[in-house]
Amino acid sequence: MSRSADRPKDFVTARPAARVHSTAPSRSPIRAVGAIGAAALTGTLLALLTVVIGLVLTVAAVDLGVASVIAVVESESANLPAPDAMLEALASGVLILGMWTAAGVLVGALARGPALSVGLGLVWVLVVENLLRGVAAILDPVSVVTDFLPGTAAGSLAGSLRDFGGDTTPCVLNILDGGTSVVLLAGYVAVFALGPVWLVRRRDVT
């Protein structure tokens, strides 16, 4: 008789359980990559802010230098603006240029290409907003939207700094007052700066 026949029928042979290895990726490294990408983009935004401030200060210095030279050549007094007016103009320039810079970063994050980003930005600034404002001049209800566009806010803030008459400069508007323009531009800066950070973090995680 075989040995298997001698075994009790209720005897159970124990077998080691096979180990199951999960192939699903761990979320921790992926989240770490997303955090690194967001931190790198935040550093880029801070670097761009430094460039914006430097550019505004450089342009202001060149303008003051040219104005002083012209005053000397024409034998006129320089008649420089008051310090508080100069600081207001510099802060407005940083806010306007910073808003457009942050908008460019957002478009770049969405388009994932410099050529398309630059093209979309130029089309929006030079064509779309001007076209919409032209339509708003004919259809008044459209102004509810056009009065709060980024270009309108930037142009209105620049226009609020004018203290002389004469023909207006293109894209310098008087649609909004200075305070409203500052609030709108600050909101656009926040949205345009936080948008790419959120987008890069989401792309890295997913």
C-alpha positions in Angstrom: 0.0 0.0 0.0 1.3 3.4 -0.9 2.3 6.0 1.7 -0.3 8.4 0.5 -3.1 6.0 1.5 -1.7 5.9 5.1 -2.1 9.7 5.5 -5.2 11.0 7.4 -7.8 12.4 5.1 -7.9 15.6 7.1 -4.1 16.2 6.7 -3.3 19.5 5.0 0.0 20.1 3.5 1.3 23.5 4.3 2.8 25.5 1.4 4.6 28.7 1.7 2.5 31.6 0.4 3.9 33.2 -2.7 4.9 36.8 -2.3 3.0 39.3 -4.3 5.0 42.2 -5.6 3.0 45.3 -6.4 3.9 46.9 -9.7 2.0 50.2 -8.9 4.4 53.1 -8.5 4.8 54.7 -5.2 3.2 58.1 -4.8 5.9 59.5 -2.6 8.6 59.8 -5.3 6.1 61.2 -7.8 5.0 63.8 -5.3 8.6 64.7 -4.6 9.2 65.2 -8.3 6.1 67.5 -8.4 7.4 69.5 -5.5 10.8 69.9 -7.0 9.3 71.1 -10.3 7.1 73.6 -8.5 10.0 74.8 -6.5 12.1 75.2 -9.6 9.3 77.2 -11.3 8.9 79.4 -8.2 12.6 80.1 -8.4 12.2 81.1 -12.0 9.4 83.5 -11.2 11.5 85.1 -8.5 14.4 85.5 -11.0 12.1 87.0 -13.5 10.9 89.5 -10.8 14.5 90.5 -10.3 14.9 91.0 -14.1 11.6 93.1 -14.2 12.8 95.4 -11.3 16.2 95.8 -12.9 14.7 96.6 -16.3 12.3 99.2 -14.9 15.1 100.9 -13.0 17.4 100.8 -16.0 14.7 102.4 -18.2 14.0 105.1 -15.6 17.7 105.9 -15.3 18.1 106.2 -19.1 15.0 108.4 -19.4 16.3 110.7 -16.6 19.7 110.8 -18.3 18.3 111.7 -21.7 15.9 114.3 -20.2 18.8 115.9 -18.3 20.9 116.0 -21.5 18.1 117.6 -23.5 17.5 120.1 -20.7 21.2 121.1 -20.8 21.3 121.4 -24.6 18.1 123.5 -24.6 19.3 125.6 -21.6 16.2 124.6 -19.7 15.8 123.3 -16.1 15.4 119.6 -15.8 12.2 119.9 -13.8 12.4 116.4 -12.5 9.3 114.8 -10.9 8.9 114.7 -7.2 10.3 111.6 -5.3 6.8 110.3 -4.4 5.7 110.6 -8.1 8.9 108.8 -9.2 8.3 106.0 -6.7 4.7 105.7 -7.9 5.8 105.5 -11.5 8.5 102.9 -10.7 6.0 100.7 -8.7 3.5 101.0 -11.5 6.0 99.9 -14.1 7.1 96.9 -12.0 3.4 95.9 -11.5 2.5 96.3 -15.2 5.6 94.5 -16.6 5.5 91.9 -13.8 1.9 91.1 -14.8 2.8 90.6 -18.5 5.8 88.5 -17.5 3.8 86.2 -15.3 1.2 86.0 -18.1 4.0 84.8 -20.4 5.1 82.2 -17.9 1.5 80.9 -17.8 1.2 80.8 -21.6 4.5 79.0 -21.8 3.4 76.4 -19.3 0.2 75.8 -21.2 1.7 75.8 -24.7 5.0 74.0 -23.8 6.9 75.8 -26.5 8.5 79.3 -26.7 7.5 80.0 -30.3 3.8 79.3 -29.7 3.9 81.2 -26.4 5.3 84.3 -27.9 2.9 84.1 -30.8 -0.1 83.7 -28.6 1.0 86.6 -26.3 1.5 89.0 -29.2 -1.8 88.1 -30.8 -3.6 88.6 -27.5 -2.0 92.0 -26.7 -1.9 93.5 -30.2 -5.0 92.0 -31.8 -7.5 90.3 -29.5 -7.8 93.0 -26.8 -7.8 95.9 -29.2 -10.4 94.1 -31.3 -12.6 93.5 -28.3 -12.3 97.1 -27.2 -13.3 98.2 -30.7 -16.4 96.1 -30.5 -17.1 97.4 -27.0 -17.2 100.9 -28.5 -20.1 99.8 -30.7 -21.8 97.3 -28.4 -21.8 98.7 -24.9 -22.6 95.4 -23.1 -19.2 94.0 -24.3 -17.5 96.7 -22.2 -18.4 94.7 -19.1 -15.7 92.2 -20.2 -13.3 94.5 -21.9 -13.0 97.0 -19.1 -11.4 94.3 -16.9 -9.0 92.7 -19.3 -5.3 92.6 -18.4 -4.4 95.1 -21.1 -7.1 97.5 -20.0 -5.9 97.4 -16.4 -2.3 97.9 -17.4 -3.2 100.8 -19.8 -5.4 102.4 -17.3 -2.7 102.4 -14.6 -0.3 104.0 -17.0 -2.9 106.5 -18.0 -3.6 107.4 -14.4 0.0 108.6 -14.1 -0.4 111.2 -16.9 -0.3 114.8 -15.6 -0.3 116.6 -18.9 -2.6 117.0 -21.8 -2.2 116.3 -25.4 -2.7 113.2 -27.5 -2.8 109.9 -25.7 -0.2 107.2 -26.3 -1.4 103.9 -27.9 -2.4 101.4 -25.2 -2.4 104.1 -22.5 -6.1 104.3 -21.5 -8.3 106.1 -19.0 -11.0 103.5 -18.6 -10.3 102.6 -15.0 -9.0 104.7 -12.1 -5.6 104.0 -10.6 -6.8 102.1 -7.5 -9.0 99.7 -9.5 -6.2 99.1 -12.0 -3.8 98.2 -9.1 -6.2 95.8 -7.6 -6.9 94.1 -11.0 -3.3 93.9 -11.9 -2.4 92.4 -8.5 -5.1 89.8 -9.0 -3.8 88.9 -12.4 -0.2 88.6 -11.1 -1.4 86.2 -8.4 -3.4 84.1 -10.9 -0.7 84.1 -13.6 2.1 83.3 -11.1 0.3 80.5 -9.2 -1.3 79.0 -12.3 2.0 77.6 -13.8 3.1 76.3 -10.4 -0.1 74.4 -9.9 0.0 73.2 -13.5 3.6 71.9 -13.3 2.9 70.2 -10.0 -0.2 68.5 -11.4 1.5 67.3 -14.5 4.4 65.8 -12.5 2.1 64.0 -10.1 -0.2 62.6 -12.8 
